[in-house]
Amino acid sequence: MRMLRQATLTRLPVLKIKNESYDRFLGENIHDLYVLGKDGGLHYLNIQGMYGTEHDGLEFDVEEDEYWGKIFESWDFIELMEHDAKRLGIEDNEEYIKIKNKLDELFEDALNKKEESRDELIMKMIKEYEDKYEY
């Protein structure tokens, strides 16, 4: 079970492609390339077959939001690591689980220390303000 606060880690878009016969994650193949299209948008190009999203009917697999439009799903690096572990068939491997849990603990400790440091700084600033203006 994952307890790490996800909102505090860097999140990256998960790029998936889909059409009637094509549905996969991008970045798992050396032929995957991301390009800035002529329209100024992000596009996918398979450099082996020279097909992609700009002209060849492939589309990014995105959620449609009535207010924001098209939204990419996003994962932090631990979620990316979990995806690769499943893809490589090691998600139940004891060593992998131990390392993943250790990473979760390491980041949780780092986040706690960062919050403590922030709280100490805020309290110091409040004290200095109070001393200066003597409530």
Phi and psi in radians as a Rosetta constraint file:
Dihedral C 1 N 2 CA 2 C 2 CIRCULARHARMONIC -1.660 0.35
Dihedral N 2 CA 2 C 2 N 3 CIRCULARHARMONIC 2.148 0.35
Dihedral C 2 N 3 CA 3 C 3 CIRCULARHARMONIC -1.923 0.35
Dihedral N 3 CA 3 C 3 N 4 CIRCULARHARMONIC -0.208 0.35
Dihedral C 3 N 4 CA 4 C 4 CIRCULARHARMONIC -1.093 0.35
Dihedral N 4 CA 4 C 4 N 5 CIRCULARHARMONIC 2.405 0.35
Dihedral C 4 N 5 CA 5 C 5 CIRCULARHARMONIC -1.239 0.35
Dihedral N 5 CA 5 C 5 N 6 CIRCULARHARMONIC 1.866 0.35
Dihedral C 5 N 6 CA 6 C 6 CIRCULARHARMONIC -1.162 0.35
Dihedral N 6 CA 6 C 6 N 7 CIRCULARHARMONIC -0.528 0.35
Dihedral C 6 N 7 CA 7 C 7 CIRCULARHARMONIC -1.190 0.35
Dihedral N 7 CA 7 C 7 N 8 CIRCULARHARMONIC -0.196 0.35
Dihedral C 7 N 8 CA 8 C 8 CIRCULARHARMONIC -1.707 0.35
Dihedral N 8 CA 8 C 8 N 9 CIRCULARHARMONIC -0.128 0.35
Dihedral C 8 N 9 CA 9 C 9 CIRCULARHARMONIC -1.785 0.35
Dihedral N 9 CA 9 C 9 N 10 CIRCULARHARMONIC 2.674 0.35
Dihedral C 9 N 10 CA 10 C 10 CIRCULARHARMONIC -1.079 0.35
Dihedral N 10 CA 10 C 10 N 11 CIRCULARHARMONIC 2.303 0.35
Dihedral C 10 N 11 CA 11 C 11 CIRCULARHARMONIC -1.996 0.35
Dihedral N 11 CA 11 C 11 N 12 CIRCULARHARMONIC 2.469 0.35
Dihedral C 11 N 12 CA 12 C 12 CIRCULARHARMONIC -2.143 0.35
Dihedral N 12 CA 12 C 12 N 13 CIRCULARHARMONIC 2.616 0.35
Dihedral C 12 N 13 CA 13 C 13 CIRCULARHARMONIC -1.176 0.35
Dihedral N 13 CA 13 C 13 N 14 CIRCULARHARMONIC 2.457 0.35
Dihedral C 13 N 14 CA 14 C 14 CIRCULARHARMONIC -1.685 0.35
Dihedral N 14 CA 14 C 14 N 15 CIRCULARHARMONIC 2.009 0.35
Dihedral C 14 N 15 CA 15 C 15 CIRCULARHARMONIC -1.693 0.35
Dihedral N 15 CA 15 C 15 N 16 CIRCULARHARMONIC 2.103 0.35
Dihedral C 15 N 16 CA 16 C 16 CIRCULARHARMONIC -2.173 0.35
Dihedral N 16 CA 16 C 16 N 17 CIRCULARHARMONIC 2.584 0.35
Dihedral C 16 N 17 CA 17 C 17 CIRCULARHARMONIC -2.009 0.35
Dihedral N 17 CA 17 C 17 N 18 CIRCULARHARMONIC 2.536 0.35
Dihedral C 17 N 18 CA 18 C 18 CIRCULARHARMONIC -2.604 0.35
Dihedral N 18 CA 18 C 18 N 19 CIRCULARHARMONIC 2.653 0.35
Dihedral C 18 N 19 CA 19 C 19 CIRCULARHARMONIC -2.799 0.35
Dihedral N 19 CA 19 C 19 N 20 CIRCULARHARMONIC -2.825 0.35
Dihedral C 19 N 20 CA 20 C 20 CIRCULARHARMONIC -1.050 0.35
Dihedral N 20 CA 20 C 20 N 21 CIRCULARHARMONIC -0.601 0.35
Dihedral C 20 N 21 CA 21 C 21 CIRCULARHARMONIC -2.119 0.35
Dihedral N 21 CA 21 C 21 N 22 CIRCULARHARMONIC 0.147 0.35
Dihedral C 21 N 22 CA 22 C 22 CIRCULARHARMONIC -2.365 0.35
Dihedral N 22 CA 22 C 22 N 23 CIRCULARHARMONIC 2.145 0.35
Dihedral C 22 N 23 CA 23 C 23 CIRCULARHARMONIC -2.695 0.35
Dihedral N 23 CA 23 C 23 N 24 CIRCULARHARMONIC 1.798 0.35
Dihedral C 23 N 24 CA 24 C 24 CIRCULARHARMONIC -2.787 0.35
Dihedral N 24 CA 24 C 24 N 25 CIRCULARHARMONIC 2.843 0.35
Dihedral C 24 N 25 CA 25 C 25 CIRCULARHARMONIC -1.366 0.35
Dihedral N 25 CA 25 C 25 N 26 CIRCULARHARMONIC 2.516 0.35
Dihedral C 25 N 26 CA 26 C 26 CIRCULARHARMONIC -1.655 0.35
Dihedral N 26 CA 26 C 26 N 27 CIRCULARHARMONIC 2.694 0.35
Dihedral C 26 N 27 CA 27 C 27 CIRCULARHARMONIC 1.721 0.35
Dihedral N 27 CA 27 C 27 N 28 CIRCULARHARMONIC -0.067 0.35
Dihedral C 27 N 28 CA 28 C 28 CIRCULARHARMONIC -1.610 0.35
Dihedral N 28 CA 28 C 28 N 29 CIRCULARHARMONIC -0.022 0.35
Dihedral C 28 N 29 CA 29 C 29 CIRCULARHARMONIC -2.322 0.35
Dihedral N 29 CA 29 C 29 N 30 CIRCULARHARMONIC 2.451 0.35
Dihedral C 29 N 30 CA 30 C 30 CIRCULARHARMONIC -1.151 0.35
Dihedral N 30 CA 30 C 30 N 31 CIRCULARHARMONIC -0.263 0.35
Dihedral C 30 N 31 CA 31 C 31 CIRCULARHARMONIC -1.519 0.35
Dihedral N 31 CA 31 C 31 N 32 CIRCULARHARMONIC -0.093 0.35
Dihedral C 31 N 32 CA 32 C 32 CIRCULARHARMONIC -1.343 0.35
Dihedral N 32 CA 32 C 32 N 33 CIRCULARHARMONIC 2.267 0.35
Dihedral C 32 N 33 CA 33 C 33 CIRCULARHARMONIC -2.390 0.35
Dihedral N 33 CA 33 C 33 N 34 CIRCULARHARMONIC 2.440 0.35
Dihedral C 33 N 34 CA 34 C 34 CIRCULARHARMONIC -1.878 0.35
Dihedral N 34 CA 34 C 34 N 35 CIRCULARHARMONIC 2.295 0.35
Dihedral C 34 N 35 CA 35 C 35 CIRCULARHARMONIC -2.303 0.35
Dihedral N 35 CA 35 C 35 N 36 CIRCULARHARMONIC 2.685 0.35
Dihedral C 35 N 36 CA 36 C 36 CIRCULARHARMONIC -1.533 0.35
Dihedral N 36 CA 36 C 36 N 37 CIRCULARHARMONIC 2.018 0.35
Dihedral C 36 N 37 CA 37 C 37 CIRCULARHARMONIC -1.322 0.35
Dihedral N 37 CA 37 C 37 N 38 CIRCULARHARMONIC 2.992 0.35
Dihedral C 37 N 38 CA 38 C 38 CIRCULARHARMONIC -1.071 0.35
Dihedral N 38 CA 38 C 38 N 39 CIRCULARHARMONIC -0.425 0.35
Dihedral C 38 N 39 CA 39 C 39 CIRCULARHARMONIC -1.468 0.35
Dihedral N 39 CA 39 C 39 N 40 CIRCULARHARMONIC -0.008 0.35
Dihedral C 39 N 40 CA 40 C 40 CIRCULARHARMONIC 1.524 0.35
Dihedral N 40 CA 40 C 40 N 41 CIRCULARHARMONIC -0.013 0.35
Dihedral C 40 N 41 CA 41 C 41 CIRCULARHARMONIC -1.702 0.35
Dihedral N 41 CA 41 C 41 N 42 CIRCULARHARMONIC 2.889 0.35
Dihedral C 41 N 42 CA 42 C 42 CIRCULARHARMONIC -1.279 0.35
Dihedral N 42 CA 42 C 42 N 43 CIRCULARHARMONIC 2.331 0.35
Dihedral C 42 N 43 CA 43 C 43 CIRCULARHARMONIC -2.355 0.35
Dihedral N 43 CA 43 C 43 N 44 CIRCULARHARMONIC 2.758 0.35
Dihedral C 43 N 44 CA 44 C 44 CIRCULARHARMONIC -1.831 0.35
Dihedral N 44 CA 44 C 44 N 45 CIRCULARHARMONIC 2.466 0.35
Dihedral C 44 N 45 CA 45 C 45 CIRCULARHARMONIC -2.404 0.35
Dihedral N 45 CA 45 C 45 N 46 CIRCULARHARMONIC 2.199 0.35
Dihedral C 45 N 46 CA 46 C 46 CIRCULARHARMONIC -1.533 0.35
Dihedral N 46 CA 46 C 46 N 47 CIRCULARHARMONIC 1.908 0.35
Dihedral C 46 N 47 CA 47 C 47 CIRCULARHARMONIC -1.327 0.35
Dihedral N 47 CA 47 C 47 N 48 CIRCULARHARMONIC -0.204 0.35
Dihedral C 47 N 48 CA 48 C 48 CIRCULARHARMONIC -1.350 0.35
Dihedral N 48 CA 48 C 48 N 49 CIRCULARHARMONIC -0.823 0.35
Dihedral C 48 N 49 CA 49 C 49 CIRCULARHARMONIC -1.734 0.35
Dihedral N 49 CA 49 C 49 N 50 CIRCULARHARMONIC -0.104 0.35
Dihedral C 49 N 50 CA 50 C 50 CIRCULARHARMONIC 0.957 0.35
Dihedral N 50 CA 50 C 50 N 51 CIRCULARHARMONIC 0.888 0.35
Dihedral C 50 N 51 CA 51 C 51 CIRCULARHARMONIC -2.352 0.35
Dihedral N 51 CA 51 C 51 N 52 CIRCULARHARMONIC 2.748 0.35
Dihedral C 51 N 52 CA 52 C 52 CIRCULARHARMONIC -3.062 0.35
Dihedral N 52 CA 52 C 52 N 53 CIRCULARHARMONIC -2.616 0.35
Dihedral C 52 N 53 CA 53 C 53 CIRCULARHARMONIC -1.573 0.35
Dihedral N 53 CA 53 C 53 N 54 CIRCULARHARMONIC -0.379 0.35
Dihedral C 53 N 54 CA 54 C 54 CIRCULARHARMONIC -1.282 0.35
Dihedral N 54 CA 54 C 54 N 55 CIRCULARHARMONIC -0.672 0.35
Dihedral C 54 N 55 CA 55 C 55 CIRCULARHARMONIC -2.339 0.35
Dihedral N 55 CA 55 C 55 N 56 CIRCULARHARMONIC -0.136 0.35
Dihedral C 55 N 56 CA 56 C 56 CIRCULARHARMONIC -1.969 0.35
Dihedral N 56 CA 56 C 56 N 57 CIRCULARHARMONIC 0.343 0.35
Dihedral C 56 N 57 CA 57 C 57 CIRCULARHARMONIC 1.484 0.35
Dihedral N 57 CA 57 C 57 N 58 CIRCULARHARMONIC -0.106 0.35
Dihedral C 57 N 58 CA 58 C 58 CIRCULARHARMONIC -1.372 0.35
Dihedral N 58 CA 58 C 58 N 59 CIRCULARHARMONIC 2.629 0.35
Dihedral C 58 N 59 CA 59 C 59 CIRCULARHARMONIC -2.353 0.35
Dihedral N 59 CA 59 C 59 N 60 CIRCULARHARMONIC 2.608 0.35
Dihedral C 59 N 60 CA 60 C 60 CIRCULARHARMONIC -1.222 0.35
Dihedral N 60 CA 60 C 60 N 61 CIRCULARHARMONIC 2.477 0.35
Dihedral C 60 N 61 CA 61 C 61 CIRCULARHARMONIC -1.495 0.35
Dihedral N 61 CA 61 C 61 N 62 CIRCULARHARMONIC 1.800 0.35
Dihedral C 61 N 62 CA 62 C 62 CIRCULARHARMONIC -2.256 0.35
Dihedral N 62 CA 62 C 62 N 63 CIRCULARHARMONIC 2.810 0.35
Dihedral C 62 N 63 CA 63 C 63 CIRCULARHARMONIC -1.537 0.35
Dihedral N 63 CA 63 C 63 N 64 CIRCULARHARMONIC 2.504 0.35
Dihedral C 63 N 64 CA 64 C 64 CIRCULARHARMONIC -1.707 0.35
Dihedral N 64 CA 64 C 64 N 65 CIRCULARHARMONIC 2.176 0.35
Dihedral C 64 N 65 CA 65 C 65 CIRCULARHARMONIC -2.050 0.35
Dihedral N 65 CA 65 C 65 N 66 CIRCULARHARMONIC 2.289 0.35
Dihedral C 65 N 66 CA 66 C 66 CIRCULARHARMONIC -1.126 0.35
Dihedral N 66 CA 66 C 66 N 67 CIRCULARHARMONIC -0.462 0.35
Dihedral C 66 N 67 CA 67 C 67 CIRCULARHARMONIC -1.628 0.35
Dihedral N 67 CA 67 C 67 N 68 CIRCULARHARMONIC -0.821 0.35
Dihedral C 67 N 68 CA 68 C 68 CIRCULARHARMONIC -1.603 0.35
Dihedral N 68 CA 68 C 68 N 69 CIRCULARHARMONIC -0.280 0.35
Dihedral C 68 N 69 CA 69 C 69 CIRCULARHARMONIC 1.559 0.35
Dihedral N 69 CA 69 C 69 N 70 CIRCULARHARMONIC -2.370 0.35
Dihedral C 69 N 70 CA 70 C 70 CIRCULARHARMONIC -1.514 0.35
Dihedral N 70 CA 70 C 70 N 71 CIRCULARHARMONIC 2.246 0.35
Dihedral C 70 N 71 CA 71 C 71 CIRCULARHARMONIC -2.172 0.35
Dihedral N 71 CA 71 C 71 N 72 CIRCULARHARMONIC 2.251 0.35
Dihedral C 71 N 72 CA 72 C 72 CIRCULARHARMONIC -1.402 0.35
Dihedral N 72 CA 72 C 72 N 73 CIRCULARHARMONIC 2.451 0.35
Dihedral C 72 N 73 CA 73 C 73 CIRCULARHARMONIC -1.129 0.35
Dihedral N 73 CA 73 C 73 N 74 CIRCULARHARMONIC 2.637 0.35
Dihedral C 73 N 74 CA 74 C 74 CIRCULARHARMONIC -2.345 0.35
Dihedral N 74 CA 74 C 74 N 75 CIRCULARHARMONIC 2.597 0.35
Dihedral C 74 N 75 CA 75 C 75 CIRCULARHARMONIC -2.296 0.35
Dihedral N 75 CA 75 C 75 N 76 CIRCULARHARMONIC 2.633 0.35
Dihedral C 75 N 76 CA 76 C 76 CIRCULARHARMONIC -1.528 0.35
Dihedral N 76 CA 76 C 76 N 77 CIRCULARHARMONIC 3.074 0.35
Dihedral C 76 N 77 CA 77 C 77 CIRCULARHARMONIC -1.183 0.35
Dihedral N 77 CA 77 C 77 N 78 CIRCULARHARMONIC -0.451 0.35
Dihedral C 77 N 78 CA 78 C 78 CIRCULARHARMONIC -1.204 0.35
Dihedral N 78 CA 78 C 78 N 79 CIRCULARHARMONIC -0.692 0.35
Dihedral C 78 N 79 CA 79 C 79 CIRCULARHARMONIC -1.160 0.35
Dihedral N 79 CA 79 C 79 N 80 CIRCULARHARMONIC -0.644 0.35
Dihedral C 79 N 80 CA 80 C 80 CIRCULARHARMONIC -1.100 0.35
Dihedral N 80 CA 80 C 80 N 81 CIRCULARHARMONIC -0.730 0.35
Dihedral C 80 N 81 CA 81 C 81 CIRCULARHARMONIC -1.084 0.35
Dihedral N 81 CA 81 C 81 N 82 CIRCULARHARMONIC -0.712 0.35
Dihedral C 81 N 82 CA 82 C 82 CIRCULARHARMONIC -1.117 0.35
Dihedral N 82 CA 82 C 82 N 83 CIRCULARHARMONIC -0.678 0.35
Dihedral C 82 N 83 CA 83 C 83 CIRCULARHARMONIC -1.059 0.35
Dihedral N 83 CA 83 C 83 N 84 CIRCULARHARMONIC -0.834 0.35
Dihedral C 83 N 84 CA 84 C 84 CIRCULARHARMONIC -1.131 0.35
Dihedral N 84 CA 84 C 84 N 85 CIRCULARHARMONIC -0.638 0.35
Dihedral C 84 N 85 CA 85 C 85 CIRCULARHARMONIC -1.077 0.35
Dihedral N 85 CA 85 C 85 N 86 CIRCULARHARMONIC -0.741 0.35
Dihedral C 85 N 86 CA 86 C 86 CIRCULARHARMONIC -1.144 0.35
Dihedral N 86 CA 86 C 86 N 87 CIRCULARHARMONIC -0.763 0.35
Dihedral C 86 N 87 CA 87 C 87 CIRCULARHARMONIC -1.072 0.35
Dihedral N 87 CA 87 C 87 N 88 CIRCULARHARMONIC -0.632 0.35
Dihedral C 87 N 88 CA 88 C 88 CIRCULARHARMONIC -1.607 0.35
Dihedral N 88 CA 88 C 88 N 89 CIRCULARHARMONIC -0.040 0.35
Dihedral C 88 N 89 CA 89 C 89 CIRCULARHARMONIC 1.307 0.35
Dihedral N 89 CA 89 C 89 N 90 CIRCULARHARMONIC 0.489 0.35
Dihedral C 89 N 90 CA 90 C 90 CIRCULARHARMONIC -2.013 0.35
Dihedral N 90 CA 90 C 90 N 91 CIRCULARHARMONIC 0.217 0.35
Dihedral C 90 N 91 CA 91 C 91 CIRCULARHARMONIC -1.072 0.35
Dihedral N 91 CA 91 C 91 N 92 CIRCULARHARMONIC -0.401 0.35
Dihedral C 91 N 92 CA 92 C 92 CIRCULARHARMONIC -1.791 0.35
Dihedral N 92 CA 92 C 92 N 93 CIRCULARHARMONIC 0.070 0.35
Dihedral C 92 N 93 CA 93 C 93 CIRCULARHARMONIC -1.182 0.35
Dihedral N 93 CA 93 C 93 N 94 CIRCULARHARMONIC 2.253 0.35
Dihedral C 93 N 94 CA 94 C 94 CIRCULARHARMONIC -1.005 0.35
Dihedral N 94 CA 94 C 94 N 95 CIRCULARHARMONIC -0.756 0.35
Dihedral C 94 N 95 CA 95 C 95 CIRCULARHARMONIC -1.134 0.35
Dihedral N 95 CA 95 C 95 N 96 CIRCULARHARMONIC -0.741 0.35
Dihedral C 95 N 96 CA 96 C 96 CIRCULARHARMONIC -1.068 0.35
Dihedral N 96 CA 96 C 96 N 97 CIRCULARHARMONIC -0.816 0.35
Dihedral C 96 N 97 CA 97 C 97 CIRCULARHARMONIC -1.060 0.35
Dihedral N 97 CA 97 C 97 N 98 CIRCULARHARMONIC -0.732 0.35
Dihedral C 97 N 98 CA 98 C 98 CIRCULARHARMONIC -1.094 0.35
Dihedral N 98 CA 98 C 98 N 99 CIRCULARHARMONIC -0.794 0.35
Dihedral C 98 N 99 CA 99 C 99 CIRCULARHARMONIC -1.140 0.35
Dihedral N 99 CA 99 C 99 N 100 CIRCULARHARMONIC -0.762 0.35
Dihedral C 99 N 100 CA 100 C 100 CIRCULARHARMONIC -1.070 0.35
Dihedral N 100 CA 100 C 100 N 101 CIRCULARHARMONIC -0.766 0.35
Dihedral C 100 N 101 CA 101 C 101 CIRCULARHARMONIC -1.135 0.35
Dihedral N 101 CA 101 C 101 N 102 CIRCULARHARMONIC -0.662 0.35
Dihedral C 101 N 102 CA 102 C 102 CIRCULARHARMONIC -1.110 0.35
Dihedral N 102 CA 102 C 102 N 103 CIRCULARHARMONIC -0.732 0.35
Dihedral C 102 N 103 CA 103 C 103 CIRCULARHARMONIC -1.097 0.35
Dihedral N 103 CA 103 C 103 N 104 CIRCULARHARMONIC -0.746 0.35
Dihedral C 103 N 104 CA 104 C 104 CIRCULARHARMONIC -1.009 0.35
Dihedral N 104 CA 104 C 104 N 105 CIRCULARHARMONIC -0.798 0.35
Dihedral C 104 N 105 CA 105 C 105 CIRCULARHARMONIC -1.095 0.35
Dihedral N 105 CA 105 C 105 N 106 CIRCULARHARMONIC -0.764 0.35
Dihedral C 105 N 106 CA 106 C 106 CIRCULARHARMONIC -1.039 0.35
Dihedral N 106 CA 106 C 106 N 107 CIRCULARHARMONIC -0.830 0.35
Dihedral C 106 N 107 CA 107 C 107 CIRCULARHARMONIC -1.213 0.35
Dihedral N 107 CA 107 C 107 N 108 CIRCULARHARMONIC -0.660 0.35
Dihedral C 107 N 108 CA 108 C 108 CIRCULARHARMONIC -1.090 0.35
Dihedral N 108 CA 108 C 108 N 109 CIRCULARHARMONIC -0.763 0.35
Dihedral C 108 N 109 CA 109 C 109 CIRCULARHARMONIC -1.075 0.35
Dihedral N 109 CA 109 C 109 N 110 CIRCULARHARMONIC -0.782 0.35
Dihedral C 109 N 110 CA 110 C 110 CIRCULARHARMONIC -1.094 0.35
Dihedral N 110 CA 110 C 110 N 111 CIRCULARHARMONIC -0.725 0.35
Dihedral C 110 N 111 CA 111 C 111 CIRCULARHARMONIC -1.142 0.35
Dihedral N 111 CA 111 C 111 N 112 CIRCULARHARMONIC -0.708 0.35
Dihedral C 111 N 112 CA 112 C 112 CIRCULARHARMONIC -1.095 0.35
Dihedral N 112 CA 112 C 112 N 113 CIRCULARHARMONIC -0.770 0.35
Dihedral C 112 N 113 CA 113 C 113 CIRCULARHARMONIC -1.096 0.35
Dihedral N 113 CA 113 C 113 N 114 CIRCULARHARMONIC -0.692 0.35
Dihedral C 113 N 114 CA 114 C 114 CIRCULARHARMONIC -1.101 0.35
Dihedral N 114 CA 114 C 114 N 115 CIRCULARHARMONIC -0.770 0.35
Dihedral C 114 N 115 CA 115 C 115 CIRCULARHARMONIC -1.126 0.35
Dihedral N 115 CA 115 C 115 N 116 CIRCULARHARMONIC -0.723 0.35
Dihedral C 115 N 116 CA 116 C 116 CIRCULARHARMONIC -1.083 0.35
Dihedral N 116 CA 116 C 116 N 117 CIRCULARHARMONIC -0.752 0.35
Dihedral C 116 N 117 CA 117 C 117 CIRCULARHARMONIC -1.089 0.35
Dihedral N 117 CA 117 C 117 N 118 CIRCULARHARMONIC -0.751 0.35
Dihedral C 117 N 118 CA 118 C 118 CIRCULARHARMONIC -1.093 0.35
Dihedral N 118 CA 118 C 118 N 119 CIRCULARHARMONIC -0.784 0.35
Dihedral C 118 N 119 CA 119 C 119 CIRCULARHARMONIC -1.106 0.35
Dihedral N 119 CA 119 C 119 N 120 CIRCULARHARMONIC -0.707 0.35
Dihedral C 119 N 120 CA 120 C 120 CIRCULARHARMONIC -1.092 0.35
Dihedral N 120 CA 120 C 120 N 121 CIRCULARHARMONIC -0.741 0.35
Dihedral C 120 N 121 CA 121 C 121 CIRCULARHARMONIC -1.107 0.35
Dihedral N 121 CA 121 C 121 N 122 CIRCULARHARMONIC -0.755 0.35
Dihedral C 121 N 122 CA 122 C 122 CIRCULARHARMONIC -1.075 0.35
Dihedral N 122 CA 122 C 122 N 123 CIRCULARHARMONIC -0.778 0.35
Dihedral C 122 N 123 CA 123 C 123 CIRCULARHARMONIC -1.123 0.35
Dihedral N 123 CA 123 C 123 N 124 CIRCULARHARMONIC -0.674 0.35
Dihedral C 123 N 124 CA 124 C 124 CIRCULARHARMONIC -1.099 0.35
Dihedral N 124 CA 124 C 124 N 125 CIRCULARHARMONIC -0.764 0.35
Dihedral C 124 N 125 CA 125 C 125 CIRCULARHARMONIC -1.139 0.35
Dihedral N 125 CA 125 C 125 N 126 CIRCULARHARMONIC -0.697 0.35
Dihedral C 125 N 126 CA 126 C 126 CIRCULARHARMONIC -1.103 0.35
Dihedral N 126 CA 126 C 126 N 127 CIRCULARHARMONIC -0.778 0.35
Dihedral C 126 N 127 CA 127 C 127 CIRCULARHARMONIC -1.070 0.35
Dihedral N 127 CA 127 C 127 N 128 CIRCULARHARMONIC -0.789 0.35
Dihedral C 127 N 128 CA 128 C 128 CIRCULARHARMONIC -1.087 0.35
Dihedral N 128 CA 128 C 128 N 129 CIRCULARHARMONIC -0.693 0.35
Dihedral C 128 N 129 CA 129 C 129 CIRCULARHARMONIC -1.130 0.35
Dihedral N 129 CA 129 C 129 N 130 CIRCULARHARMONIC -0.806 0.35
Dihedral C 129 N 130 CA 130 C 130 CIRCULARHARMONIC -1.080 0.35
Dihedral N 130 CA 130 C 130 N 131 CIRCULARHARMONIC -0.737 0.35
Dihedral C 130 N 131 CA 131 C 131 CIRCULARHARMONIC -1.107 0.35
Dihedral N 131 CA 131 C 131 N 132 CIRCULARHARMONIC -0.673 0.35
Dihedral C 131 N 132 CA 132 C 132 CIRCULARHARMONIC -1.224 0.35
Dihedral N 132 CA 132 C 132 N 133 CIRCULARHARMONIC -0.719 0.35
Dihedral C 132 N 133 CA 133 C 133 CIRCULARHARMONIC -1.851 0.35
Dihedral N 133 CA 133 C 133 N 134 CIRCULARHARMONIC 0.028 0.35
Dihedral C 133 N 134 CA 134 C 134 CIRCULARHARMONIC 0.653 0.35
Dihedral N 134 CA 134 C 134 N 135 CIRCULARHARMONIC 1.506 0.35
